[in-house]
């Protein structure tokens, strides 16, 4: 073992640190200026140690007197060239920091010089255990434990906090009985370990992401010399785990390198559990090589030229199971103050975001694969498609299990791309022919290898899988894709594994079919039509459904559901002259004559119902909705009872029909159980008789009383609401 070097201070306080020059004088020569410099470097800590009742205000330190009483009579300068100079205005004393230390301890810097220097050295953490008197003889240090039988220390290690302030020192001794270690607590100025015990090399540990934990300071220093951030618990394998402060390792990746013996492995396992409880990001224990001798450690490895860096990076290891990770959380202030840029979308706007899944579905033969292939080609070319924009030309792997090579080739050649974009698309879109592949463990490995081979330089941005059912694997005992548990297994253990292995910041497009649903159900929630929708919708970040509402029309709806962005209105798309285009949903592109006839018939019924209500009131008759449907079923071309009721409901939503829930002012019978009351149209007047019929002519006098609505039907909610001004009629735009 090479002899440790000593600082001038250590040589001065403890001449036995100089192993080349034996002490020749009975009185050691102490370096006053170096001690003064060290005290000035830590002046604020020194003052608070000497005078706990003192206060720092601005550039000065104040205390009552040299004995540390509260007050402001004694002033110490903290800044500039006068740093450390002091003056006691009450007693007219003053001097430098050495004088202050001596007087605070009841000593004289001149008479008790040796004792003052020794006291300062002990506080700084370089205190000797024995004081030499003459060559070849020693006397015990009254302030130190009786360790004179150990001889001089052979090594010393400083323990600092994360800011670099000295906390403790560990001295090593090598007497004939075997090595011994003695810790010195700087703060209490006692020969003992601090409580709690700090880890070694904390300033470097605090700034590192990965830390190597070893057994003893000698091993730590050996790795530090190689540029590794290494640490150890105080006392190595004998360290009391529960008395060591592991908190600074929180969130760090810890690699433990034990000595090759039973105590070393026990230390590693105990330390690993402590690291896991301290919420380290990961904890592994390196397994020392089998061909190394007993007690072999990393210091031996460095000395013999062993490749320590490779061993740390890739050596055999045992992974320690960490406690359940703490859920990430952010205060409102953190969220408000975070102005970092959002990660760019893979496909805008929020169609496909980094690390996410998009599910694209539709009924069989609706054109899913054809539209998807056009979408992928445009994304690979860096071109916009139906309002969907790529961040740049994207690298895309299309794993498809439905279309054979020749038909795939035919579809690709029919895609129309901007001429200046074709070059990018040719290189960026790579597709399989129809594959017969199940994404079980072997299939996942095969898919990952194929994608990596397709893009050896830069990873794929998008992995498209078409269709899900042809490659689905829901695990052992799976009930198929309609089983939510099996679907969740497939997404987590298959799709997520592929994405994480290829490019965790990329995205997956999964093509899936929709099951048959009633028209009303589909209109309410089309994404519930996905097989396994319960798990699927909780997992994906965006969903697209291609739907053909009218089987006689080529127009399809492209419906969007986004988790990470604002809603996108449904698009109406059609393939016109081989190119997918967005079309105007309000313009009939097919069956125009038939559609025009239907519109005309709806307008005729509209006019007929309003006119009949108006005329019937003039003849003294008013109707509830059910009464009107019953009375005019099959008349005036209005159709059946149900059809009339539906048309009245539409007219009420559009504002052409309102309701009057007052019958007495008009001399009408009660409308019974009707929820809405009598039907009412604009300017409707009720004709009613006045008095008895004339005896000669039989004529009855009548008057006309205008009927005012009291309620209307809310077009948004269908609720019955009171009319604010019965003279004002507002008609909604015809919606059906």
C-alpha positions in Angstrom: 0.0 0.0 0.0 1.4 3.4 -0.9 1.8 5.9 2.0 -0.7 8.7 2.0 0.4 12.2 1.4 -0.3 14.9 4.0 -1.3 18.5 3.8 1.0 21.1 5.4 -1.6 21.5 8.1 -1.6 17.8 8.8 2.2 17.8 8.9 2.2 20.7 11.2 -0.4 19.4 13.6 0.7 15.8 13.4 4.4 15.4 12.3 4.0 11.6 11.9 2.2 12.3 8.6 5.6 13.0 7.1 6.9 9.4 6.8 10.1 10.6 5.1 11.2 13.1 7.7 11.0 12.1 11.4 10.2 15.0 13.7 13.3 16.6 15.0 12.0 19.2 17.4 10.0 19.0 20.6 7.8 21.9 19.5 6.1 21.5 16.1 6.0 24.4 13.7 2.3 25.1 13.0 1.2 26.9 9.8 -0.7 29.9 11.3 -1.6 31.4 7.9 -3.1 28.3 6.5 -5.3 27.8 9.5 -6.3 31.5 9.4 -7.2 31.1 5.7 -9.4 28.0 6.4 -11.2 29.8 9.2 -11.9 32.8 6.9 -13.2 30.5 4.2 -15.8 29.2 6.6 -16.1 32.4 8.7 -19.9 32.4 9.0 -19.9 28.8 10.3 -17.0 29.6 12.7 -18.9 32.6 14.2 -22.1 30.7 14.7 -20.1 27.9 16.3 -18.4 30.3 18.7 -21.4 32.6 19.3 -24.7 30.8 18.7 -26.6 33.9 20.0 -25.0 36.1 17.4 -26.7 37.6 14.2 -25.6 38.4 10.7 -26.9 41.7 9.4 -25.6 42.9 6.1 -21.8 42.8 5.9 -21.3 42.4 9.7 -21.8 39.8 12.5 -23.0 41.1 15.9 -22.9 39.6 19.3 -23.0 41.0 22.9 -19.5 40.2 24.0 -16.6 37.8 23.8 -18.5 35.4 26.0 -21.3 35.1 23.4 -24.1 37.0 25.2 -26.9 38.4 23.0 -26.3 42.0 21.8 -24.4 44.2 19.3 -21.3 45.4 21.1 -18.9 43.0 19.4 -18.8 43.4 15.6 -17.0 41.1 13.1 -16.4 42.2 9.5 -17.6 39.7 6.9 -16.6 41.3 3.6 -13.6 42.6 1.7 -10.0 42.9 3.0 -11.2 43.3 6.6 -13.0 39.9 6.6 -12.4 38.3 10.0 -11.3 41.5 11.8 -13.4 42.3 15.0 -13.9 44.9 17.6 -15.6 44.8 21.0 -16.7 48.3 21.6 -17.7 47.6 25.2 -14.2 46.3 26.2 -12.1 48.0 23.6 -10.7 44.5 22.5 -10.1 43.5 18.9 -7.9 41.5 16.5 -8.1 38.9 13.8 -10.0 35.6 13.7 -7.3 33.7 15.5 -7.5 36.1 18.4 -11.2 35.9 18.4 -11.1 32.1 18.6 -8.6 32.1 21.4 -10.5 34.7 23.6 -13.8 32.9 23.0 -12.2 29.7 24.4 -10.6 31.6 27.3 -7.1 31.3 25.9 -4.4 33.6 24.6 -3.3 33.4 21.0 0.3 34.1 22.1 0.7 32.3 25.4 -1.5 29.3 24.5 -0.5 29.3 20.8 0.0 25.5 20.5 -3.3 24.7 22.2 -5.2 27.3 20.1 -3.8 25.9 16.9 -4.6 22.3 17.9 -8.2 23.3 18.9 -8.8 25.0 15.5 -7.3 22.0 13.7 -9.6 19.6 15.5 -12.7 21.7 14.6 -11.6 21.8 11.0 -11.3 18.0 11.0 -7.6 17.6 10.9 -7.1 17.0 14.6 -4.3 14.5 15.6 -4.8 11.7 18.1 -1.4 12.2 19.8 0.8 15.2 20.4 4.6 14.6 19.9 7.0 15.8 22.6 10.3 14.6 21.3 11.7 12.1 18.8 10.7 8.6 19.6 8.3 9.5 22.5 4.7 10.7 22.8 2.2 11.7 25.4 -1.6 11.3 25.1 -3.7 14.1 23.7 -6.1 15.0 26.6 -8.9 15.8 24.1 -8.6 12.5 22.1 -9.5 8.9 23.0 -6.6 6.6 24.2 -5.5 5.3 20.8 -1.8 5.8 21.2 -1.3 2.1 20.9 -2.6 2.3 17.3 0.3 4.4 16.1 0.0 7.1 13.5 -2.9 7.1 11.0 -2.1 5.7 7.7 -4.9 7.3 5.7 -7.6 9.9 6.2 -10.9 10.6 4.3 -13.1 13.7 4.5 -16.9 13.4 4.5 -18.6 16.6 3.2 -22.2 17.5 2.7 -23.6 18.1 -0.8 -22.4 21.8 -0.6 -18.9 20.7 0.1 -18.9 21.6 3.9 -16.9 19.2 6.0 -19.0 17.0 8.2 -16.6 14.3 9.4 -13.2 12.6 8.9 -12.3 9.0 9.0 -8.8 8.0 10.0 -7.3 4.6 9.3 -4.7 2.9 11.5 -2.7 -0.2 10.9 -1.4 -1.6 14.2 0.0 -5.1 14.5 -3.5 -6.3 15.6 -5.0 -5.3 12.2 -6.5 -2.2 10.5 -8.7 0.1 12.6 -10.9 3.1 11.7 -11.7 6.1 13.8 -14.4 8.7 12.8 -14.2 12.3 13.9 -17.4 14.4 14.1 -16.5 17.9 13.0 -19.6 19.6 14.3 -19.5 18.1 17.9 -15.7 18.0 17.9 -15.8 14.5 19.2 -14.3 11.1 18.2 -17.5 9.5 17.0 -19.5 9.1 13.8 -22.1 11.8 13.0 -25.8 10.9 13.4 -27.0 10.2 10.8 -23.9 9.0 9.0 -23.3 10.7 5.6 -22.3 8.9 2.4 -18.9 9.5 1.0 -18.3 11.9 -2.0 -21.6 13.6 -1.6 -20.9 16.8 -3.7 -20.3 14.5 -6.8 -23.2 12.2 -5.8 -25.7 15.1 -5.6 -25.0 16.1 -9.3 -24.9 12.5 -10.7 -27.7 10.4 -12.2 -25.8 7.1 -11.7 -23.8 6.2 -8.6 -21.6 3.2 -7.9 -21.8 2.1 -4.2 -18.8 0.2 -3.0 -17.4 -1.1 0.3 -15.0 1.4 1.9 -13.4 4.7 1.0 -10.3 3.1 -0.6 -12.5 1.4 -3.2 -14.5 4.5 -3.8 -11.3 6.5 -4.4 -10.1 3.9 -6.8 -13.2 4.3 -9.0 -13.2 8.1 -8.6 -9.8 8.0 -10.2 -11.3 6.4 -13.3 -14.0 9.2 -13.5 -16.7 7.1 -11.9 -19.1 8.8 -9.4 -18.6 6.4 -6.5 -19.6 6.4 -2.8 -19.6 4.2 0.3 -21.4 4.1 3.6 -19.2 5.0 6.6 -17.5 1.8 8.0 -18.0 -0.2 4.8 -19.4 -3.7 5.3 -19.9 -3.0 9.1 -21.9 0.2 8.4 -25.2 0.3 10.3 -27.7 0.6 7.5 -30.4 2.2 9.6 -28.0 5.0 10.8 -26.8 6.0 7.3 -28.5 8.8 5.4 -29.5 7.4 2.0 -31.8 10.2 1.1 -29.5 11.9 -1.4 -29.7 8.8 -3.6 -33.4 9.4 -4.3 -34.2 9.2 -8.0 -30.7 8.0 -8.9 -29.6 4.7 -10.6 -27.5 2.8 -8.0 -25.0 0.1 -9.0 -23.6 -1.8 -6.0 -20.1 -3.4 -6.3 -19.6 -5.7 -3.3 -16.3 -7.3 -2.2 -16.1 -11.0 -3.2 -16.9 -12.5 0.2 -19.9 -13.3 2.3 -19.8 -10.1 4.4 -19.5 -8.1 1.2 -22.6 -9.7 -0.3 -24.6 -9.2 2.9 -23.6 -5.5 2.9 -24.7 -5.2 -0.8 -28.1 -6.7 -0.1 -28.8 -4.6 3.0 -27.7 -1.4 1.2 -29.8 -2.3 -1.8 -32.9 -2.6 0.3 -32.1 0.8 1.9 -31.6 2.4 -1.6 -35.0 1.0 -2.7 -36.7 2.4 0.3 -35.0 5.8 -0.4 -36.9 5.7 -3.8 -33.8 5.2 -6.0 -34.7 5.0 -9.7 -33.1 1.6 -10.0 -30.9 -0.6 -7.8 -28.7 -3.5 -9.1 -25.9 -5.6 -7.4 -22.9 -6.6 -9.6 -21.8 -10.2 -9.2 -18.0 -10.3 -8.8 -16.4 -12.6 -11.4 -16.0 -16.3 -10.4 -12.3 -16.3 -11.3 -11.3 -13.7 -8.8 -9.9 -14.5 -5.3 -11.6 -14.2 -2.0 -12.1 -10.6 -0.7 -11.3 -9.2 -4.2 -12.7 -5.7 -4.6 -12.8 -2.9 -7.1 -9.6 -1.4 -5.8 -7.9 -4.6 -6.6 -9.5 -4.5 -10.0 -8.2 -1.0 -10.7 -4.7 -2.0 -9.5 -4.5 -5.1 -11.8 -5.9 -3.3 -14.9 -9.3 -5.0 -14.8 -11.8 -3.3 -17.2 -13.9 -1.8 -14.4 -16.0 0.5 -16.6 -17.2 -2.3 -18.9 -18.0 -4.4 -15.8 -20.1 -1.6 -14.3 -21.9 -1.1 -17.6 -22.6 -4.7 -18.6 -21.3 -7.1 -15.9 -23.5 -9.9 -14.5 -25.9 -8.3 -12.0 -28.9 -9.0 -9.8 -31.8 -6.5 -10.1 -33.3 -5.6 -6.8 -37.0 -5.1 -6.8 -37.7 -1.5 -5.8 -40.8 -0.4 -3.8 -43.8 0.7 -5.8 -42.9 3.9 -7.6 -44.3 7.2 -6.3 -46.9 8.6 -8.6 -45.7 11.8 -10.2 -47.6 14.9 -9.1 -47.3 18.6 -9.8 -48.5 21.7 -7.9 -50.6 24.2 -9.7 -47.7 26.6 -9.4 -45.4 24.2 -11.2 -47.8 23.7 -14.0 -48.4 27.5 -14.3 -44.7 28.2 -14.3 -43.7 25.5 -16.9 -43.3 27.3 -20.2 -41.4 24.5 -21.9 -42.5 23.9 -25.5 -45.0 21.1 -26.3 -43.6 18.1 -28.1 -44.5 18.3 -31.8 -47.3 16.1 -33.0 -46.4 13.2 -35.3 -49.6 13.9 -37.2 -51.3 17.2 -36.6 -53.7 18.3 -35.2 -53.2 15.8 -32.3 -54.1 12.9 -34.6 -51.0 11.0 -33.5 -48.8 12.3 -30.6 -45.4 10.9 -29.5 -45.6 7.6 -27.8 -49.3 7.1 -28.5 -51.7 4.8 -30.2 -54.3 5.7 -32.8 -57.1 3.2 -33.7 -58.6 3.4 -37.2 -61.8 1.4 -37.6 -64.8 0.8 -39.8 -67.1 -1.9 -41.1 -65.9 -4.4 -43.7 -65.5 -3.2 -47.3 -66.0 0.5 -46.2 -62.5 1.3 -47.6 -60.3 1.4 -44.4 -57.2 -0.1 -45.9 -57.4 2.0 -49.1 -57.8 5.2 -47.1 -55.1 4.2 -44.6 -52.6 3.4 -47.4 -53.2 6.8 -49.0 -52.8 8.5 -45.5 -49.5 6.6 -44.9 -48.1 7.6 -48.3 -48.9 11.2 -47.8 -47.4 11.2 -44.3 -44.2 9.5 -45.6 -44.1 12.2 -48.3 -44.6 15.0 -45.8 -47.8 16.0 -47.5 -51.2 17.0 -45.9 -54.0 14.5 -46.3 -57.7 15.4 -45.6 -56.5 18.1 -43.2 -54.0 15.8 -41.4 -50.5 17.1 -41.5 -47.2 15.4 -40.7 -44.5 17.2 -38.8 -42.0 16.3 -41.6 -41.7 13.4 -44.0 -42.2 10.4 -41.6 -40.5 7.0 -41.6 -43.4 4.5 -41.6 -43.4 0.7 -41.4 -46.7 -0.8 -42.6 -47.2 -4.4 -41.2 -50.3 -5.6 -43.1 -51.9 -9.0 -43.1 -54.7 -8.6 -45.6 -53.6 -7.6 -49.1 -51.4 -9.8 -51.3 -48.3 -8.3 -53.0 -49.8 -7.8 -56.4 -52.9 -6.1 -55.2 -50.8 -4.0 -52.8 -48.7 -2.9 -55.7 -51.8 -2.0 -57.7 -53.2 0.2 -54.9 -49.8 1.9 -54.3 -49.6 2.9 -58.0 -53.0 4.4 -57.9 -52.1 6.8 -55.1 -51.7 10.4 -56.3 -49.0 12.4 -54.6 -47.5 15.8 -55.4 -44.6 15.2 -57.9 -42.0 16.9 -55.7 -43.0 14.7 -52.7 -42.7 11.3 -54.4 -39.0 10.9 -53.7 -39.5 11.1 -49.9 -42.4 8.7 -50.0 -40.5 6.2 -52.0 -37.8 5.9 -49.2 -39.9 6.5 -46.1 -42.8 4.1 -46.5 -42.0 0.4 -46.2 -44.7 -2.2 -46.3 -45.0 -6.0 -45.9 -47.0 -8.0 -48.3 -49.8 -10.1 -46.7 -48.1 -11.7 -43.7 -49.4 -14.7 -41.7 -48.1 -13.6 -38.3 -49.5 -13.7 -34.8 -48.0 -11.2 -32.4 -47.1 -13.6 -29.7 -43.6 -13.6 -28.1 -42.0 -14.9 -31.3 -44.1 -12.7 -33.6 -43.2 -9.6 -31.6 -39.5 -10.4 -31.8 -39.9 -11.0 -35.6 -41.7 -7.7 -36.1 -39.2 -5.7 -34.1 -36.3 -7.2 -36.1 -38.1 -6.4 -39.4 -38.7 -2.8 -38.4 -35.2 -2.3 -37.3 -33.8 -3.8 -40.5 -36.1 -1.5 -42.5 -34.8 1.6 -40.8 -31.2 0.8 -39.6 -30.1 4.5 -39.2 -33.1 6.3 -37.7 -36.0 4.6 -36.0 -39.5 4.4 -37.5 -41.8 7.3 -36.6 -45.0 5.3 -37.2 -45.8 1.5 -37.0 -49.1 0.7 -38.8 -50.7 -2.7 -38.2 -53.6 -3.7 -40.4 -55.8 -5.4 -39.3 -55.7 -6.1 -35.6 -57.8 -9.3 -35.7 -55.3 -11.1 -38.1 -52.4 -10.6 -35.7 -54.2 -10.6 -32.3 -52.8 -12.5 -29.4 -54.6 -12.1 -26.1 -52.5 -14.5 -24.1 -53.2 -18.0 -22.8 -56.9 -18.8 -22.5 -57.9 -15.7 -24.5 -61.5 -15.3 -25.6 -60.6 -13.2 -28.6 -60.6 -9.5 -29.3 -64.1 -8.9 -27.8 -62.7 -9.9 -24.4 -61.6 -6.6 -22.7 -58.9 -8.4 -20.6 -57.5 -10.1 -23.6 -57.5 -6.8 -25.5 -55.6 -5.0 -22.6 -53.1 -7.8 -22.6 -52.5 -7.5 -26.3 -52.1 -3.7 -26.1 -49.7 -3.8 -23.1 -47.7 -7.0 -23.8 -47.6 -6.8 -27.6 -48.2 -3.4 -29.1 -46.5 -1.4 -26.3 -43.5 -3.8 -26.4 -43.0 -3.2 -30.1 -43.2 0.6 -29.8 -40.8 0.7 -26.8 -38.3 -1.5 -28.6 -38.4 0.4 -31.9 -39.0 4.1 -30.8 -40.7 5.1 -27.6 -41.3 8.5 -29.0 -43.0 7.2 -32.2 -46.6 6.2 -32.7 -48.7 3.2 -33.6 -51.7 3.1 -36.0 -53.9 0.0 -35.4 -56.6 -0.9 -37.9 -59.6 -2.5 -36.4 -63.1 -3.5 -37.4 -66.4 -2.2 -36.0 -69.2 -4.5 -35.0 -72.8 -4.0 -36.1 -74.8 -1.5 -34.0 -78.2 0.0 -34.2 -78.4 3.3 -36.1 -79.3 5.3 -32.9 -76.5 3.6 -30.9 -74.0 4.3 -33.5 -75.0 7.9 -33.8 -74.7 8.3 -30.0 -71.3 6.8 -29.7 -69.7 5.3 -32.8 -66.4 4.4 -31.0 -68.3 1.9 -28.8 -68.6 -0.2 -32.0 -64.9 -1.3 -31.7 -64.5 -4.9 -30.6 -62.9 -4.8 -27.1 -63.9 -1.1 -26.9 -63.8 -1.0 -23.1 -60.0 -1.6 -22.9 -59.2 -0.1 -26.3 -60.7 3.3 -25.7 -59.0 3.6 -22.3 -55.7 2.9 -24.0 -55.6 4.9 -27.2 -55.0 8.6 -27.6 -57.1 9.0 -30.7 -59.7 7.1 -32.7 -60.9 7.4 -36.2 -64.0 5.7 -37.7 -64.8 5.5 -41.4 -68.6 5.1 -41.8 -70.9 4.9 -44.8 -74.3 6.2 -43.5 -76.1 5.6 -46.9 -75.2 2.3 -48.6 -76.5 3.8 -51.9 -74.0 6.6 -51.7 -70.2 6.6 -52.0 -69.8 9.4 -49.5 -68.3 8.3 -46.2 -68.0 10.0 -42.8 -64.6 10.2 -41.1 -65.3 10.6 -37.4 -62.7 11.6 -34.9 -62.2 11.1 -31.2 -59.1 12.8 -29.6 -57.8 12.5 -26.1 -55.1 15.2 -26.3 -56.7 18.0 -28.3 -59.9 19.9 -29.2 -62.6 18.0 -31.0 -62.4 17.7 -34.8 -65.7 18.0 -36.7 -66.8 14.9 -38.7 -65.4 15.1 -42.3 -67.4 13.8 -45.3 -65.0 12.1 -47.7 -65.3 10.4 -51.1 -62.9 8.8 -53.5 -63.2 10.9 -56.7 -61.1 9.9 -59.8 -58.8 7.8 -57.6 -58.2 10.5 -55.0 -59.6 10.8 -51.5 -61.2 14.2 -51.1 -63.3 16.0 -48.5 -66.7 16.9 -49.9 -69.5 19.3 -48.9 -71.9 17.4 -46.7 -74.8 19.7 -47.4 -74.7 19.2 -51.2 -76.2 16.0 -52.6 -73.8 14.5 -55.1 -75.9 11.5 -56.0 -79.6 10.9 -56.4 -80.2 14.6 -56.7 -83.6 14.2 -58.3 -84.8 11.9 -55.6 -83.5 14.1 -52.9 -85.1 17.1 -54.3 -88.5 15.3 -54.3 -88.1 14.3 -50.7 -87.3 17.9 -49.8 -90.3 19.2 -51.6 -92.6 16.7 -49.9 -91.2 17.7 -46.5 -91.9 21.3 -47.2 -95.5 20.5 -48.4 -96.3 18.6 -45.2 -94.8 21.5 -43.2 -97.0 24.0 -44.9 -100.1 21.7 -44.8 -99.8 21.2 -41.0 -99.3 24.9 -40.2 -102.3 25.9 -42.5 -104.6 23.2 -41.1 -103.9 24.3 -37.5 -104.6 27.9 -38.5 -107.9 27.1 -40.4 -109.2 24.7 -37.7 -108.8 27.4 -35.1 -110.8 29.8 -37.3 -113.6 27.2 -37.2 -113.4 26.9 -33.4 -111.3 23.9 -33.1 -107.9 23.5 -31.3 -105.9 20.3 -31.0 -103.2 18.7 -28.8 -100.5 16.8 -30.8 -102.1 13.4 -30.3 -105.5 14.8 -31.1 -104.3 16.4 -34.3 -102.5 13.1 -35.4 -105.6 11.1 -34.7 -107.9 13.5 -36.5 -105.9 13.9 -39.7 -104.3 10.5 -40.1 -104.6 9.6 -43.8 -105.9 13.1 -44.7 -104.3 15.9 -46.7 -101.5 13.6 -47.7 -100.0 13.7 -44.2 -99.6 10.0 -43.8 -100.0 7.8 -40.7 -100.5 8.9 -37.1 -96.8 8.3 -36.2 -95.6 10.3 -39.2 -97.8 13.3 -38.3 -96.6 13.2 -34.7 -92.9 13.1 -35.9 -93.5 16.0 -38.3 -95.2 18.1 -35.6 -92.3 17.5 -33.3 -89.9 18.7 -36.0 -92.0 21.9 -36.5 -92.0 22.5 -32.8 -88.2 22.3 -32.7 -88.0 24.7 -35.6 -90.3 27.2 -33.9 -93.2 27.0 -36.4 -95.4 25.3 -33.7 -95.7 26.4 -30.1 -98.0 25.4 -27.2 -100.7 27.0 -25.2 -101.3 25.5 -21.7 -104.2 27.9 -20.9 -107.7 26.6 -21.8 -110.1 28.6 -19.7 -109.6 32.1 -21.3 -110.5 30.6 -24.6 -113.4 28.5 -23.5 -111.7 25.3 -24.4 -112.0 22.0 -22.6 -109.0 20.9 -20.5 -106.3 19.2 -22.6 -106.2 16.3 -20.1 -103.0 14.4 -19.7 -101.2 16.2 -22.5 -97.7 17.4 -21.4 -97.5 20.2 -23.9 -101.1 21.6 -24.2 -102.8 22.9 -27.4 -100.8 23.4 -30.6 -100.4 27.0 -31.6 -99.1 28.7 -34.8 -98.4 32.4 -35.5 -101.4 34.7 -35.8 -103.7 31.9 -35.0 -107.2 33.1 -33.9 -110.0 31.0 -32.3 -113.5 31.7 -33.4 -116.1 31.1 -30.5 -119.9 31.8 -30.2 -121.4 34.7 -28.3 -124.8 34.2 -26.7 -127.7 32.0 -27.9 -128.7 31.4 -31.6 -131.1 33.9 -33.2 -134.7 32.6 -32.9 -135.6 33.6 -36.5 -132.5 33.0 -38.5 -130.7 30.5 -36.2 -127.5 32.4 -36.7 -125.0 32.5 -33.9 -122.9 35.6 -33.2 -119.2 34.9 -32.9 -116.0 36.7 -32.1 -112.4 35.9 -32.8 -109.8 35.7 -30.0 -106.1 35.5 -30.8 -104.4 32.5 -29.3 -101.1 33.3 -27.7 -98.5 30.6 -26.9 -97.3 30.1 -23.3 -94.5 27.6 -23.9 -92.1 26.5 -26.7 -89.8 23.5 -27.3 -86.1 24.1 -26.8 -84.4 23.1 -30.1 -81.2 22.1 -28.3 -82.6 20.0 -25.4 -86.2 19.3 -26.3 -87.4 20.7 -23.0 -90.6 22.6 -22.7 -89.8 26.2 -21.7 -92.0 29.3 -21.0 -92.4 31.9 -23.7 -90.9 35.3 -22.8 -92.8 37.4 -25.4 -95.8 35.7 -27.1 -95.8 38.3 -29.9 -92.4 37.3 -31.1 -91.9 34.2 -33.2 -88.3 33.0 -34.0 -87.9 30.2 -36.6 -84.9 27.9 -36.4 -83.1 26.9 -39.6 -84.6 23.7 -41.0 -82.5 20.9 -39.8 -84.2 17.8 -41.2 
